[in-house]
Amino acid sequence: MGSSYQIDDSIVFKSIDEKLANVDIKYLMQAKLELMKEGKDTSVIDKAIKERKRRDEVIKKNNERRINQEKRMNKMKRHALVWGLIDGISSGIKSNDVADNDLMCWEEDAIKNDSYESHNFEEEDLEEDDYYFEDEK
């Protein structure tokens, strides 16, 4: 019932490279110095150092891009707030003018002639099928 697996050498090297690229750069530099003192090949460590520096640069650029994007968004929010306040204030000033209200033409004419009374309305007669018809009796 045993199983045997064959591991491709490229998979092993990729995983080693990935692990080395995630190691802190100062430890990689120390390992390189030790290998150089022993006179051993440092090509793997050099590759890991190069990859780590590349990753650090990518992370740095992404962070700068994110910070700049947040700054732009905050600036846009401030501008929207300012223009919203200006628009609100200016529409508040205009709303005091009768012509800018949402009034019908006959209401505007009645207001100009001082014959408009906003609370003067007649109740309409309820019919038998209206909901409140029985309350009226």
Summary of the structure (lengths in Angstrom):
residues: 137
radius of gyration: 39.2
end to end distance: 93.3
largest distance: 110.7
contacts: 246
relative contact order: 0.05
helix: 69%
strand: 0%
